[in-house]
Structures are given as structure tokens and as C-alpha cells.
Amino acid sequence: MKAAELRTMSAEELESKLKDLKAELFNLRFQHAINQLDNPHKMTEVKHDIARVMTVLQEMKKEA
């Protein structure tokens, strides 16, 4: 997910996206703990996506 894509979304959409990403990260951590995670790099990607969403949300709050 690119930051440019996130900037086109509304604050409500970003909040719901953040919630979904955090849930996905929780599930990935659980899979990793019981050694069922196929692609461990996916955890890193999700963490980066969470950071991007949070950054865009902070930018929106700063503008307002």
C-alpha cells in the first residue's frame, strides 16, 4: 500500500483500515507463535502499512 493511496481516503476509512491491519498483525503473530506462518516477511509489510496509515492520519490532524 502506498502513502499516495492512503491520502485519498477519508479519516474514517483510515481508522477502519488501521483497525483491520492491527487485527491482521495479531493473527500473523499468533500464526508465527505456533509455527504456521508461511511468509514471515508479511509481518514486516503489515507493520509498515500500519505506520503509513498512522502517519497519514497525523498529517490530516495537523492540517485541521
VMD Tcl script that builds the backbone (N, CA, C; Angstrom):
set m [mol new atoms 192]
animate dup $m
set s [atomselect $m all]
$s set {name element resname resid chain x y z} {
  {N N MET 1 A 0.836 -1.171 0.000}
  {CA C MET 1 A 0.000 0.000 0.000}
  {C C MET 1 A 0.887 1.243 0.000}
  {N N LYS 2 A 0.565 2.167 -0.855}
  {CA C LYS 2 A 1.343 3.387 -0.982}
  {C C LYS 2 A 0.696 4.515 -0.183}
  {N N ALA 3 A 1.531 5.445 0.262}
  {CA C ALA 3 A 1.039 6.584 1.029}
  {C C ALA 3 A 0.117 7.454 0.170}
  {N N ALA 4 A 0.374 7.531 -1.127}
  {CA C ALA 4 A -0.476 8.327 -2.012}
  {C C ALA 4 A -1.898 7.762 -2.048}
  {N N GLU 5 A -2.017 6.440 -2.012}
  {CA C GLU 5 A -3.341 5.815 -1.977}
  {C C GLU 5 A -4.052 6.156 -0.673}
  {N N LEU 6 A -3.309 6.174 0.408}
  {CA C LEU 6 A -3.894 6.452 1.714}
  {C C LEU 6 A -4.365 7.889 1.830}
  {N N ARG 7 A -3.665 8.801 1.187}
  {CA C ARG 7 A -4.022 10.219 1.285}
  {C C ARG 7 A -5.345 10.524 0.594}
  {N N THR 8 A -5.784 9.640 -0.304}
  {CA C THR 8 A -7.067 9.860 -0.985}
  {C C THR 8 A -8.240 9.383 -0.136}
  {N N MET 9 A -7.958 8.642 0.934}
  {CA C MET 9 A -9.012 8.092 1.793}
  {C C MET 9 A -9.415 9.114 2.851}
  {N N SER 10 A -10.636 8.947 3.355}
  {CA C SER 10 A -11.108 9.825 4.429}
  {C C SER 10 A -10.562 9.335 5.763}
  {N N ALA 11 A -10.728 10.146 6.796}
  {CA C ALA 11 A -10.227 9.793 8.122}
  {C C ALA 11 A -10.933 8.546 8.658}
  {N N GLU 12 A -12.222 8.427 8.397}
  {CA C GLU 12 A -12.970 7.265 8.868}
  {C C GLU 12 A -12.489 5.986 8.195}
  {N N GLU 13 A -12.228 6.085 6.885}
  {CA C GLU 13 A -11.716 4.931 6.154}
  {C C GLU 13 A -10.334 4.532 6.667}
  {N N LEU 14 A -9.520 5.529 6.980}
  {CA C LEU 14 A -8.181 5.238 7.501}
  {C C LEU 14 A -8.249 4.580 8.870}
  {N N GLU 15 A -9.173 5.042 9.702}
  {CA C GLU 15 A -9.339 4.427 11.024}
  {C C GLU 15 A -9.757 2.969 10.900}
  {N N SER 16 A -10.677 2.680 9.984}
  {CA C SER 16 A -11.112 1.294 9.804}
  {C C SER 16 A -9.989 0.447 9.201}
  {N N LYS 17 A -9.216 1.041 8.303}
  {CA C LYS 17 A -8.066 0.335 7.717}
  {C C LYS 17 A -7.036 0.013 8.796}
  {N N LEU 18 A -6.796 0.959 9.694}
  {CA C LEU 18 A -5.854 0.758 10.787}
  {C C LEU 18 A -6.320 -0.380 11.692}
  {N N LYS 19 A -7.605 -0.405 11.978}
  {CA C LYS 19 A -8.160 -1.467 12.822}
  {C C LYS 19 A -7.984 -2.827 12.147}
  {N N ASP 20 A -8.241 -2.892 10.841}
  {CA C ASP 20 A -8.084 -4.150 10.106}
  {C C ASP 20 A -6.623 -4.610 10.080}
  {N N LEU 21 A -5.716 -3.664 9.876}
  {CA C LEU 21 A -4.297 -4.007 9.835}
  {C C LEU 21 A -3.800 -4.507 11.188}
  {N N LYS 22 A -4.265 -3.888 12.261}
  {CA C LYS 22 A -3.861 -4.351 13.595}
  {C C LYS 22 A -4.391 -5.747 13.875}
  {N N ALA 23 A -5.610 -6.031 13.430}
  {CA C ALA 23 A -6.171 -7.373 13.591}
  {C C ALA 23 A -5.373 -8.387 12.771}
  {N N GLU 24 A -4.988 -8.003 11.564}
  {CA C GLU 24 A -4.189 -8.884 10.719}
  {C C GLU 24 A -2.829 -9.160 11.349}
  {N N LEU 25 A -2.211 -8.124 11.917}
  {CA C LEU 25 A -0.923 -8.305 12.581}
  {C C LEU 25 A -1.054 -9.241 13.772}
  {N N PHE 26 A -2.136 -9.116 14.524}
  {CA C PHE 26 A -2.368 -10.015 15.658}
  {C C PHE 26 A -2.447 -11.461 15.177}
  {N N ASN 27 A -3.198 -11.680 14.096}
  {CA C ASN 27 A -3.328 -13.033 13.565}
  {C C ASN 27 A -1.996 -13.573 13.054}
  {N N LEU 28 A -1.211 -12.712 12.421}
  {CA C LEU 28 A 0.105 -13.141 11.936}
  {C C LEU 28 A 1.032 -13.498 13.096}
  {N N ARG 29 A 0.989 -12.712 14.156}
  {CA C ARG 29 A 1.812 -13.022 15.327}
  {C C ARG 29 A 1.400 -14.348 15.951}
  {N N PHE 30 A 0.097 -14.597 15.984}
  {CA C PHE 30 A -0.398 -15.857 16.525}
  {C C PHE 30 A 0.082 -17.029 15.667}
  {N N GLN 31 A -0.024 -16.898 14.342}
  {CA C GLN 31 A 0.447 -17.943 13.441}
  {C C GLN 31 A 1.949 -18.162 13.597}
  {N N HIS 32 A 2.685 -17.079 13.773}
  {CA C HIS 32 A 4.139 -17.173 13.945}
  {C C HIS 32 A 4.479 -17.920 15.242}
  {N N ALA 33 A 3.703 -17.686 16.278}
  {CA C ALA 33 A 3.969 -18.311 17.569}
  {C C ALA 33 A 3.767 -19.825 17.527}
  {N N ILE 34 A 2.812 -20.264 16.715}
  {CA C ILE 34 A 2.569 -21.705 16.638}
  {C C ILE 34 A 3.183 -22.317 15.375}
  {N N ASN 35 A 4.120 -21.598 14.776}
  {CA C ASN 35 A 4.904 -22.070 13.609}
  {C C ASN 35 A 4.043 -22.473 12.417}
  {N N GLN 36 A 3.011 -21.698 12.128}
  {CA C GLN 36 A 2.189 -21.948 10.953}
  {C C GLN 36 A 2.259 -20.796 9.952}
  {N N LEU 37 A 3.159 -19.871 10.180}
  {CA C LEU 37 A 3.268 -18.714 9.291}
  {C C LEU 37 A 4.119 -19.082 8.083}
  {N N ASP 38 A 3.532 -18.964 6.883}
  {CA C ASP 38 A 4.237 -19.333 5.659}
  {C C ASP 38 A 5.251 -18.281 5.238}
  {N N ASN 39 A 4.883 -16.999 5.366}
  {CA C ASN 39 A 5.732 -15.916 4.893}
  {C C ASN 39 A 5.981 -14.932 6.037}
  {N N PRO 40 A 7.100 -15.061 6.755}
  {CA C PRO 40 A 7.358 -14.168 7.888}
  {C C PRO 40 A 7.557 -12.704 7.467}
  {N N HIS 41 A 7.887 -12.471 6.207}
  {CA C HIS 41 A 8.060 -11.092 5.729}
  {C C HIS 41 A 6.730 -10.338 5.722}
  {N N LYS 42 A 5.630 -11.067 5.698}
  {CA C LYS 42 A 4.301 -10.444 5.711}
  {C C LYS 42 A 4.090 -9.616 6.977}
  {N N MET 43 A 4.660 -10.065 8.104}
  {CA C MET 43 A 4.541 -9.314 9.350}
  {C C MET 43 A 5.193 -7.941 9.201}
  {N N THR 44 A 6.344 -7.887 8.585}
  {CA C THR 44 A 7.047 -6.624 8.372}
  {C C THR 44 A 6.238 -5.709 7.469}
  {N N GLU 45 A 5.662 -6.268 6.416}
  {CA C GLU 45 A 4.857 -5.465 5.495}
  {C C GLU 45 A 3.660 -4.850 6.215}
  {N N VAL 46 A 3.002 -5.638 7.053}
  {CA C VAL 46 A 1.821 -5.141 7.768}
  {C C VAL 46 A 2.229 -4.047 8.758}
  {N N LYS 47 A 3.360 -4.223 9.432}
  {CA C LYS 47 A 3.842 -3.200 10.361}
  {C C LYS 47 A 4.122 -1.891 9.623}
  {N N HIS 48 A 4.692 -1.979 8.445}
  {CA C HIS 48 A 4.974 -0.780 7.659}
  {C C HIS 48 A 3.687 -0.116 7.201}
  {N N ASP 49 A 2.691 -0.931 6.823}
  {CA C ASP 49 A 1.401 -0.376 6.420}
  {C C ASP 49 A 0.725 0.346 7.586}
  {N N ILE 50 A 0.832 -0.228 8.784}
  {CA C ILE 50 A 0.271 0.417 9.974}
  {C C ILE 50 A 0.944 1.763 10.195}
  {N N ALA 51 A 2.251 1.797 10.056}
  {CA C ALA 51 A 2.986 3.051 10.243}
  {C C ALA 51 A 2.573 4.089 9.198}
  {N N ARG 52 A 2.366 3.659 7.958}
  {CA C ARG 52 A 1.945 4.587 6.911}
  {C C ARG 52 A 0.577 5.178 7.218}
  {N N VAL 53 A -0.346 4.330 7.635}
  {CA C VAL 53 A -1.702 4.800 7.942}
  {C C VAL 53 A -1.655 5.789 9.099}
  {N N MET 54 A -0.881 5.460 10.133}
  {CA C MET 54 A -0.784 6.358 11.285}
  {C C MET 54 A -0.148 7.688 10.899}
  {N N THR 55 A 0.834 7.659 10.014}
  {CA C THR 55 A 1.482 8.884 9.556}
  {C C THR 55 A 0.503 9.772 8.801}
  {N N VAL 56 A -0.276 9.183 7.900}
  {CA C VAL 56 A -1.245 9.950 7.119}
  {C C VAL 56 A -2.321 10.526 8.053}
  {N N LEU 57 A -2.751 9.739 9.032}
  {CA C LEU 57 A -3.740 10.253 9.989}
  {C C LEU 57 A -3.185 11.452 10.765}
  {N N GLN 58 A -1.935 11.382 11.176}
  {CA C GLN 58 A -1.324 12.502 11.898}
  {C C GLN 58 A -1.208 13.726 11.006}
  {N N GLU 59 A -0.891 13.520 9.732}
  {CA C GLU 59 A -0.820 14.651 8.796}
  {C C GLU 59 A -2.184 15.317 8.667}
  {N N MET 60 A -3.239 14.494 8.595}
  {CA C MET 60 A -4.593 15.040 8.463}
  {C C MET 60 A -4.983 15.838 9.700}
  {N N LYS 61 A -4.622 15.334 10.866}
  {CA C LYS 61 A -4.942 16.038 12.098}
  {C C LYS 61 A -4.166 17.349 12.201}
  {N N LYS 62 A -2.944 17.332 11.713}
  {CA C LYS 62 A -2.115 18.530 11.778}
  {C C LYS 62 A -2.657 19.626 10.856}
  {N N GLU 63 A -3.197 19.233 9.706}
  {CA C GLU 63 A -3.751 20.186 8.752}
  {C C GLU 63 A -5.022 20.836 9.282}
  {N N ALA 64 A -5.797 20.081 10.028}
  {CA C ALA 64 A -7.087 20.579 10.505}
  {C C ALA 64 A -6.967 21.554 11.650}
}
mol reanalyze $m
mol bondsrecalc $m
mol representation Tube
mol addrep $m
